[in-house]
Amino acid sequence: MLVLRAMTQDELEARLPVLHEEYADDELRAGRDRPETVRSNVAALFRQLLPDGVATPGHLLFSGVDDGGAVVGWIWLALPGAKRPQAWVYEVQVDPPFRRRGFGRALVLAAEEELRSRGVSELGLNVFGHNVGARSLYESLGFSVKSITMAKDLA
Ligand SMILES: CC(C)(COP(=O)(O)OP(=O)(O)OC[C@H]1O[C@@H](n2cnc3c(N)ncnc32)[C@H](O)[C@@H]1OP(=O)(O)O)[C@@H](O)C(=O)NCCC(=O)NCCS
């Protein structure tokens, strides 16, 4: 139904603007940055995380390809390393026309299989509290909450 194939640098560059915008919106919605700085901070964060693009050591970027050969989304993983002892999902995205057809689930399950084959025993991720769809996806896949950030509006 879905296979992972290594993402090309061109594919990553085509996807980064969308990722930057969505992540900036999420940061603002979660109250973690200010409108005047969020976009430059997000761009800097991703440049720092992926200095060599798809060839950045310790990172795995895959496009998800369906039975008919169409690219339906992508997933970005980090292998365990100095930063954390488990592998990490930095991003998973299914392109809007393909959503709610099981591809998000298939992307994460295929990533788990890839990581298992590399001897990885744990996978973690962060998800914004307001991202109900992603939270529901991860919970249905067996992910459990390890920490929660809380905030209260004092206005
Ligand atoms: C989150 C995302 C990857 C899910 O992809 P998807 O292909 O639509 O997910 P699936 O079809 O595999 O859904 C699997 C399950 O996840 C849950 N789910 C997915 N989208 C949901 C939504 N919008 N609302 C509620 N539950 C949702 C459901 O439990 C669903 O099972 P069901 O369809 O049998 O009810 C996709 O919505 C997306 O790309 N969103 C934007 C990027 C994003 O937020 N990524 C996560 C970053 S942490």
The ligand as an ORCA input file, in Angstrom:
! r2SCAN-3c Opt
* xyz 0 1
  C      -1.587     14.015     10.896
  C      -1.572     13.441      9.477
  C      -0.148     12.991      9.128
  C      -2.511     12.221      9.430
  O      -2.409     11.651      8.151
  P      -3.626     10.818      7.520
  O      -3.111     10.085      6.321
  O      -4.786     11.707      7.318
  O      -3.946      9.794      8.714
  P      -4.635      8.364      8.581
  O      -5.617      8.348      7.450
  O      -3.578      7.323      8.553
  O      -5.425      8.335      9.947
  C      -5.177      7.376     10.940
  C      -5.957      7.754     12.187
  O      -5.465      8.969     12.717
  C      -6.569      9.735     13.260
  N      -6.740     10.973     12.498
  C      -6.051     11.364     11.395
  N      -6.451     12.586     11.000
  C      -7.385     12.989     11.888
  C      -8.161     14.177     12.028
  N      -8.045     15.207     11.168
  N      -9.026     14.256     13.066
  C      -9.158     13.224     13.942
  N      -8.445     12.056     13.857
  C      -7.573     11.960     12.844
  C      -7.783      8.841     13.147
  O      -7.823      8.037     14.299
  C      -7.426      8.006     11.933
  O      -8.093      6.791     11.878
  P      -9.525      6.732     11.095
  O      -9.339      7.426      9.773
  O      -9.755      5.259     10.987
  O     -10.495      7.458     11.982
  C      -2.093     14.487      8.437
  O      -3.332     15.003      8.889
  C      -1.157     15.639      8.200
  O      -0.254     15.552      7.353
  N      -1.351     16.764      8.935
  C      -0.519     17.951      8.784
  C       0.889     17.722      9.306
  C       0.886     17.322     10.762
  O       0.155     17.853     11.585
  N       1.767     16.361     11.056
  C       1.972     15.886     12.417
  C       3.076     16.663     13.071
  S       3.326     16.165     14.747
*
